[in-house]
């Protein structure tokens, strides 16, 4: 029998519904796990224990009355510290917001609560979800970066402090730390999850991300979080499908487009050899694997993604920068100051190139069930002054297409390695199904040595 802190979202939710698991006992187990580990990992910044246990007691009383609020009733969830949470400090990892306490819940937070979830606390983020490293350590090796910017969320899920946490991705900030920490990262289609009440980096690039330990949990959380939101002009207006059902439908040997171009050259030999080995393993299990060329527009994606991000980051922070520039970290400050001097014409051209790239990537992805690449160029670096390399996520973020990262092995140094699956616009169920099939074929059951 697994320890309570080891339960997945789906397992915990099912046991709570059946009355065989107490939400209070689950919350107490996770809080004890945090007490035991977080002094070293530094994954959490704000936890209101009284509020957590009070919510757990309320969820337990509701179960006893036969009142199940939703699919994650009684299950604790972590939040990256950029999600506005009513009455809870939301500092965004910055001196600038050090005393900021929102007066409302962001849409994602409200959806978690309405589905019966319990907000466990705020996980550490890099400053305003950008590139200045946070104090969080990687649970696989404390000398290695956990990645960013969803550093605390990823480390907490990997270390079994919480079964699921929210992150965000503007470049690679959900899927990269998922790969570095050996867990599942889901970046859905742009706008699938509302960004209302999430401190922005770049309005046209920001995605809410999901971090779990299983693909099934990622699908379940996506069901909870998805939907149109009038408060977010970028949210998708189409009906939300049943992602869990779609995942089950596509949980079969897929047609995989393996991208060798760029990715092989940019990855370390170890990472590329591992990616090919996984592709071969999937092919032997019944998948149809073919090489897929990248569109010509791929050559410019990293440049225009950076332009758009810097300009929009500068626009959000300009007023505070004018009076508190010294309170920002050097990397976010450098990025926003670069954005302030980029000409409008250059920004508009970058957005036009991005629209063309999205069309090209959508056309490429439609040729197969999923596109497969390495998740990162290398395992998590042994360097706490970096958040790692987002180059393998940035194209998918710029295109707004859904991606799922699945952990598939360990490097020679014992650090997680992962593959990334991408798919067509708004086809998360298809991508999740292929990812779950891969998860089962790879048959990994790895946990960090903490």
VOGU-3710 file (C-alpha; in Angstrom, 3 decimals, decimal comma):
1> xxxxxxxxxx> 0,000/0,000/0,000  1,377/3,421/-0,912  1,822/6,070/1,745  -0,851/8,773/1,649  1,583/11,346/0,285  2,338/9,017/-2,639  -1,259/8,871/-3,903  -2,024/10,356/-7,297  -4,852/12,859/-7,776  -7,120/10,192/-9,271
11> xxxxxxxxxx> -6,312/7,655/-6,554  -6,875/10,105/-3,718  -10,095/11,470/-5,221  -11,503/7,963/-5,739  -10,714/6,882/-2,181  -12,220/10,061/-0,755  -15,430/9,537/-2,763  -15,592/5,938/-1,527  -15,144/7,069/2,068  -11,945/5,059/2,552
21> xxxxxxxxxx> -9,651/8,091/2,746  -10,035/11,081/5,021  -9,258/14,446/3,394  -7,893/15,516/6,783  -5,519/12,563/6,946  -4,351/13,258/3,397  -3,719/16,943/4,141  -1,888/16,100/7,358  0,304/13,592/5,508  1,297/16,150/2,881
31> xxxxxxxxxx> 1,982/18,835/5,487  4,192/16,376/7,380  6,035/15,601/4,150  6,622/19,322/3,616  7,892/19,680/7,176  10,359/16,847/6,609  11,750/17,954/3,251  11,172/21,589/2,489  13,950/22,951/4,664  16,334/21,613/2,018
41> xxxxxxxxxx> 14,201/21,773/-1,138  12,667/25,224/-0,539  9,730/24,498/-2,835  7,105/26,435/-0,843  6,826/30,096/0,019  3,385/30,403/1,694  1,302/27,735/3,446  -1,638/28,541/5,714  -1,864/25,316/7,703  -4,974/26,328/9,614
51> xxxxxxxxxx> -6,784/27,152/6,361  -5,668/23,873/4,747  -6,871/21,746/7,654  -10,088/23,735/7,983  -10,840/23,159/4,284  -9,994/19,470/4,678  -12,408/19,129/7,603  -15,103/20,834/5,551  -14,519/18,493/2,569  -14,673/15,517/4,950
61> xxxxxxxxxx> -17,974/16,672/6,444  -19,371/17,095/2,917  -18,402/13,529/2,023  -20,164/12,270/5,133  -23,295/14,122/3,969  -22,970/12,652/0,482  -22,024/16,009/-1,042  -19,185/15,648/-3,557  -18,381/19,027/-5,058  -16,402/17,781/-8,030
71> xxxxxxxxxx> -13,788/15,384/-9,420  -10,975/16,463/-7,084  -13,024/16,696/-3,893  -10,705/16,773/-0,902  -7,480/16,657/-2,914  -4,805/19,305/-2,143  -3,319/21,235/-5,070  -0,322/23,592/-5,109  -0,207/26,950/-6,856  2,743/28,681/-8,441
81> xxxxxxxxxx> 3,059/31,970/-6,581  1,715/34,041/-9,478  -1,898/32,831/-9,131  -4,051/35,392/-7,377  -5,602/33,815/-4,289  -8,039/35,767/-2,157  -6,538/36,691/1,198  -3,243/34,884/0,542  0,081/36,556/-0,108  0,944/36,361/-3,824
91> xxxxxxxxxx> 4,453/37,793/-4,028  5,440/36,480/-7,496  8,951/35,852/-6,187  9,637/39,603/-6,196  10,332/42,473/-3,845  7,948/44,518/-6,001  4,951/42,376/-4,931  6,321/41,424/-1,502  3,172/42,615/0,301  0,565/41,901/-2,384
101> xxxxxxxxxx> -2,546/40,109/-1,100  -5,241/39,757/-3,798  -8,876/40,447/-3,026  -10,146/37,738/-5,400  -9,311/34,294/-6,699  -7,961/33,891/-10,196  -10,189/31,785/-12,427  -7,999/28,665/-12,084  -8,007/28,969/-8,307  -11,772/29,397/-8,244
111> xxxxxxxxxx> -12,223/26,334/-10,455  -10,062/24,193/-8,182  -12,125/25,226/-5,169  -15,452/24,690/-6,941  -14,309/21,182/-7,949  -13,691/20,368/-4,285  -9,928/20,857/-4,335  -7,967/22,259/-1,409  -5,343/24,957/-1,958  -2,295/23,541/-0,171
121> xxxxxxxxxx> -0,161/26,663/-0,603  1,980/28,810/-2,845  4,978/27,204/-4,504  8,159/29,152/-5,184  8,474/30,836/-8,573  11,307/32,663/-10,230  10,717/36,411/-10,176  7,516/37,125/-12,088  7,953/33,743/-13,822  11,061/34,806/-15,744
131> xxxxxxxxxx> 14,752/33,809/-15,679  16,275/34,893/-12,368  16,757/31,598/-10,454  14,710/30,810/-7,361  16,083/29,163/-4,191  14,344/25,839/-4,960  16,542/22,731/-5,359  16,070/19,656/-7,523  14,937/16,670/-5,390  16,997/14,280/-7,532
141> xxxxxxxxxx> 20,207/16,131/-6,635  20,308/19,307/-4,570  23,219/20,663/-6,612  21,155/20,691/-9,826  18,596/23,265/-10,914  14,920/22,274/-10,739  14,325/24,486/-13,764  12,078/27,462/-13,963  9,979/29,297/-13,714  7,638/26,717/-12,147
151> xxxxxxxxxx> 10,479/25,530/-9,940  8,648/25,086/-6,651  5,574/23,512/-8,256  7,661/20,900/-10,076  9,944/20,052/-7,168  6,975/19,757/-4,805  5,126/17,327/-7,081  8,281/15,267/-7,705  9,063/15,066/-3,986  5,540/13,838/-3,171
161> xxxxxxxxxx> 4,649/16,973/-1,221  1,498/17,458/-3,320  -0,090/15,339/-6,082  -0,648/18,229/-8,488  0,371/21,849/-8,868  -0,235/24,659/-11,306  2,548/26,329/-13,214  2,723/28,589/-16,228  4,616/28,608/-19,510  5,666/31,593/-21,605
171> xxxxxxxxxx> 8,767/29,911/-23,012  9,342/26,542/-21,341  8,380/27,085/-17,713  6,090/24,081/-17,188  7,462/21,358/-19,440  11,169/22,048/-18,816  10,988/21,748/-15,009  8,692/18,739/-15,430  11,449/17,060/-17,446  14,175/18,112/-15,007
181> xxxxxxxxxx> 12,227/16,774/-12,007  10,997/13,533/-13,556  7,247/14,252/-13,636  4,478/14,962/-16,164  4,053/18,470/-17,544  1,077/19,571/-19,653  0,966/22,818/-21,597  -2,480/22,881/-23,182  -3,563/24,835/-26,240  -3,247/28,611/-25,868
191> xxxxxxxxxx> -6,370/29,905/-24,131  -7,656/26,490/-23,057  -7,228/27,555/-19,409  -8,020/31,131/-18,418  -5,111/33,348/-17,375  -7,377/35,739/-15,456  -5,829/36,337/-12,059  -2,376/35,125/-13,084  0,420/37,707/-13,042  1,406/37,960/-16,710
201> xxxxxxxxxx> 4,743/37,762/-18,455  3,394/38,056/-22,004  -0,330/38,129/-22,729  -0,055/36,553/-26,159  2,322/33,773/-25,036  1,316/32,898/-21,466  -0,249/29,484/-20,808  -1,412/27,976/-17,525  0,442/24,678/-17,075  -0,320/21,506/-15,125
211> xxxxxxxxxx> 2,242/19,453/-13,179  1,405/15,935/-11,959  3,032/12,525/-11,624  0,778/10,714/-14,127  -0,705/11,577/-17,494  -4,153/10,563/-16,224  -3,881/13,162/-13,450  -2,942/15,832/-16,006  -6,085/15,011/-18,001  -8,232/15,131/-14,867
221> xxxxxxxxxx> -6,837/18,514/-13,860  -7,358/19,804/-17,406  -11,035/18,867/-17,132  -11,285/20,886/-13,919  -9,483/23,960/-15,229  -10,629/24,371/-18,842  -13,326/26,663/-20,167  -14,115/30,024/-21,700  -13,766/33,052/-19,458  -15,090/36,510/-20,283
231> xxxxxxxxxx> -12,358/37,939/-18,042  -9,666/36,536/-20,359  -10,037/37,786/-23,954  -7,608/35,086/-25,091  -9,568/32,143/-23,701  -10,967/29,565/-26,122  -14,691/29,986/-26,724  -15,390/26,464/-27,970  -17,013/23,810/-25,745  -14,700/21,840/-23,475
241> xxxxxxxxxx> -14,464/18,202/-24,563  -14,168/15,242/-22,210  -10,386/15,026/-22,151  -10,377/11,876/-20,022  -12,609/10,077/-22,523  -10,559/11,366/-25,450  -7,363/10,236/-23,755  -8,802/6,740/-23,317  -9,871/6,680/-26,978  -6,358/7,591/-28,135
251> xxxxxxxxxx> -4,541/5,372/-25,638  -3,229/3,051/-28,347  -0,159/2,743/-30,577  0,032/6,156/-32,266  1,524/7,406/-35,479  4,531/9,377/-34,229  6,455/12,034/-36,120  10,001/12,037/-34,713  11,749/15,344/-35,333  15,454/14,883/-35,892
261> xxxxxxxxxx> 16,153/18,233/-37,558  17,490/20,846/-35,062  16,740/18,664/-32,041  19,477/16,113/-32,686  22,071/18,840/-33,286  21,064/20,824/-30,198  20,694/17,894/-27,794  23,564/16,211/-25,982  24,540/12,806/-27,411  23,104/11,153/-24,303
271> xxxxxxxxxx> 19,724/12,860/-24,645  19,425/12,127/-28,372  20,462/8,489/-27,927  17,829/8,160/-25,199  15,160/9,755/-27,420  15,921/7,349/-30,257  15,880/4,422/-27,834  12,420/5,430/-26,598  11,210/5,869/-30,197  12,477/2,364/-30,993
281> xxxxxxxxxx> 10,818/0,952/-27,873  7,510/2,540/-28,881  7,867/1,230/-32,435  8,487/-2,290/-31,149  5,301/-1,965/-29,088  3,265/-1,101/-32,183  3,674/2,624/-32,813  4,333/3,811/-36,342  7,369/6,095/-36,145  8,442/8,273/-39,061
291> xxxxxxxxxx> 10,792/11,205/-39,393  9,049/14,554/-39,706  10,704/17,674/-41,189  10,279/21,067/-39,572  8,735/23,994/-41,479  11,089/26,662/-42,839  9,597/29,208/-40,431  11,088/27,253/-37,506  14,440/28,955/-38,153  13,107/32,272/-36,782
301> xxxxxxxxxx> 10,905/31,090/-33,929  13,297/31,663/-31,028  13,996/35,237/-32,160  10,395/36,343/-32,559  9,295/34,551/-29,404  11,874/36,513/-27,410  10,851/39,821/-29,020  7,177/39,329/-28,225  7,909/38,226/-24,670  10,228/41,126/-23,864
311> xxxxxxxxxx> 7,928/43,797/-25,290  4,834/42,517/-23,493  6,739/41,991/-20,231  7,957/45,592/-20,461  4,397/46,823/-21,037  3,131/45,162/-17,845  6,020/46,283/-15,638  6,715/49,719/-17,081  5,018/51,709/-14,328  6,777/49,823/-11,516
321> xxxxxxxxxx> 10,082/49,878/-13,393  9,892/53,657/-13,536  9,962/53,957/-9,734  11,385/50,605/-8,526  13,834/49,400/-11,151  16,429/48,469/-8,536  13,980/46,053/-6,881  13,895/43,785/-9,932  16,370/40,963/-10,508  19,001/41,500/-13,205
331> xxxxxxxxxx> 17,566/39,105/-15,796  13,957/40,227/-15,708  15,101/43,840/-15,614  17,371/43,310/-18,605  14,594/41,623/-20,570  12,021/44,308/-19,901  14,502/47,102/-20,640  15,272/45,439/-23,945  11,541/45,283/-24,602  11,186/49,011/-23,948
341> xxxxxxxxxx> 13,472/49,904/-26,843  12,218/47,398/-29,427  10,405/49,375/-32,170  6,692/48,830/-32,605  7,268/47,771/-36,218  9,630/45,026/-35,055  7,109/43,762/-32,521  4,347/43,711/-35,143  6,569/41,848/-37,582  7,378/39,297/-34,882
351> xxxxxxxxxx> 3,672/38,731/-34,305  3,053/38,271/-38,044  5,894/35,736/-38,224  4,428/33,975/-35,216  1,005/33,652/-36,853  2,599/32,111/-39,932  4,650/29,775/-37,762  1,536/28,622/-35,906  -0,117/27,763/-39,205  2,993/25,903/-40,373
361> xxxxxxxxxx> 3,327/23,950/-37,127  -0,379/23,098/-37,157  -0,020/21,721/-40,672  3,018/19,667/-39,619  1,313/18,294/-36,506  -1,783/17,277/-38,468  0,267/14,748/-40,470  0,632/12,414/-37,465  -1,061/11,644/-34,166  1,743/13,244/-32,175
371> xxxxxxxxxx> 5,087/14,906/-32,838  7,915/13,604/-30,646  11,100/15,398/-29,605  13,437/15,321/-26,622  11,972/17,378/-23,801  15,213/19,254/-23,095  18,655/19,543/-24,721  20,277/18,031/-21,601  19,292/16,828/-18,129  19,028/19,437/-15,366
381> xxxxxxxxxx> 22,349/21,309/-15,196  24,521/21,114/-12,096  24,224/24,868/-11,714  21,902/26,712/-9,344  22,469/30,004/-11,164  20,445/28,899/-14,178  16,908/27,702/-14,805  18,024/25,657/-17,809  17,384/25,810/-21,545  13,823/26,333/-22,850
391> xxxxxxxxxx> 14,766/25,976/-26,529  12,786/22,764/-27,038  9,581/24,200/-25,530  9,644/27,697/-27,004  8,454/26,687/-30,490  5,382/24,940/-29,123  4,623/27,864/-26,828  4,974/30,358/-29,656  2,615/28,267/-31,777  0,168/27,785/-28,898
401> xxxxxxxxxx> -0,132/24,047/-29,621  -0,569/21,472/-26,821  2,404/19,528/-25,464  2,908/16,855/-22,825  6,255/15,884/-21,277  6,678/12,332/-19,961  9,662/11,188/-17,911  11,293/8,192/-19,608  14,575/7,413/-17,860  17,620/8,533/-15,915
411> xxxxxxxxxx> 20,922/9,890/-17,197  24,340/8,467/-16,315  24,404/10,980/-13,439  21,012/9,813/-12,184  19,023/12,841/-13,402  15,657/12,485/-15,161  15,359/12,431/-18,952  12,078/12,913/-20,798  10,392/13,091/-24,181  7,942/15,708/-25,379
421> xxxxxxxxxx> 4,780/15,051/-27,387  3,069/17,833/-29,322  -0,142/17,842/-31,296  -2,630/19,847/-33,333  -4,508/22,869/-32,057  -7,121/22,003/-29,386  -6,396/18,252/-29,557  -5,192/17,729/-25,998  -7,047/14,429/-25,682  -5,176/13,008/-28,643
431> xxxxxxxxxx> -1,805/14,069/-27,235  -2,662/12,869/-23,730  -3,705/9,476/-25,088  -0,395/8,974/-26,879  1,493/10,197/-23,821  -0,351/7,793/-21,533  0,391/4,916/-23,909  4,073/5,881/-23,876  3,980/6,167/-20,083  2,689/2,616/-19,854
441> xxxxxxxxxx> 5,124/1,184/-22,432  8,120/2,868/-20,750  6,833/1,337/-17,497  8,765/3,692/-15,262  8,124/3,994/-11,570  10,888/6,328/-10,550  10,957/8,671/-7,581  13,667/11,034/-6,372  15,874/9,843/-3,496  14,450/12,241/-0,928
//
